[in-house]
């Protein structure tokens, strides 16, 4: 799953997002970080499930042919196992590099849980929880899972209308589905900036405490 984020957000698109965040933060003393991750989890169990699911029918199909060549008969168990094992490892390795195929073997519930856990983890690891006045916002995008989370720190969460973060998520998801990832992220940043500017207007001497954009190609 290498270079998922690079394909999702080429360098020019990243520059556009960083500029959007800078502009947004010029209106508020709140802090916004956009984090685009290749995936939230490596999902090794999916590789195993895919390897077995794909190797089994392939081994069944090959057994009569190999059995005939080896004079072992068309339904020989040892021939079947001899075909199944290398095919399993072959498909298991291949699926790691085929995200659309791998996604088939992961339940939506599993992805939801992993993305939520990864977003919360990054909220703390990247210091979004450590701004001077607890006014950090993390916009977390997990490319492989095609899921988005928005987390606000305690200093602003209580002042944000119920359901607002879900609206921001919806803006990004809709834009990604229409092939406009960078534009939709900028729209979401502007939505966040609008409410932060109203609740936490910019002040003299405000410092930029967080990176505007973080990209992680490495799987979590």
Secondary structure, DSSP 8 states (H G I E B T S, - for coil): -TTHHHHHS-HHHHHHHHHHHHHHHTTBS-EEEEEEES-S---HHHHHHHHHHHHHHHHHHHHHHHHHHTTS-TT-HHHHHHHHHHHHHHHHHHHHT-HHHHHHTS-HHHHHHHHHHHHHHHHHHTTGGGSTTS-EEEEEEETTTTEEEEEE-HHHHTTS-TTHHHHHHHHHHHHHHTT-HHHHHHHHHHHHHHHHHHHSB--TT----S-SEEEE-S--
